[in-house]
Amino acid sequence: MTTDCNLMLTFGAALSLAAALLHVAVIIGGPSWYHLFGAGKRFVRAAERGSWYPPLVTSAIALVLCGWSLYALSGAGVILISSVVCLIYGVVHLIGLAQTWHSLV
């Protein structure tokens, strides 16, 4: 039985996507999550001050990981690009909502 799906590429794509989502969770979790997942002291302090730098860098890392995931998925013969792009858009909106939630309530 032949398949167009490469199991290792699919697994690698899933790992990259999981790491990307974890980075998004760290942004939402805030300074304590940055510390928990090993960010440096200066980075954590910047997050505590509400600096734009930590979430920007973490978002960039998440986007690169998503890109790797999409690239691996396309090589694995799995077509999920539009779904993943929609997921990314949704996550970006969720981050924006989380950052402004206190002023909405």
Secondary structure by P-SEA (a helix, b strand, c coil): ccccccaaaaaaaaaaaaaaaaaaaaaaacaaaaaaacccaaaaaaaaaccccaaaaaaaaaaaaaaaaaaaaaaacccaaaaaaaaaaaaaaaaaaaaaccccc
